[in-house]
């Protein structure tokens, strides 16, 4: 059994609150697309097979694809053992990596060399 992080449940609730409006609500945002004729023909044939308009087909499928992409960025599922390992890694103190500390605190390629007589 997978464990879902509590934040994931909040995100799912938020997505459900922002679902597509029903046919009775006004659509007040417009998006214009440029595409090749072949792309439009293929999408229009698919919309026709689903017995919907080209606009509805494109909006529904783009919205669904966007939800999947966002879910991949915000949701992850772990077994209880992996969850414990993940939490332990988050709770552990940071490792001391002198080379990384020097890299992040030392001068970088955008720093100008100090000019003689100028304070830095």
QUIURDA-V327727 format. One record per run of one state. SS is the DSSP state (2 for helix, 1 for strand, 0 for the rest). FROM is the first residue (numbers start at 1). TO is the last residue. Records with the same first field share a line. If there is no record, write none. Layout:
BEGIN
SS->FROM-TO / FROM-TO
END
This chain:
BEGIN
0->1-1 / 5-5 / 18-36 / 50-53 / 75-76 / 92-97 / 106-120
1->2-4 / 77-79
2->6-17 / 37-49 / 54-74 / 80-91 / 98-105
END
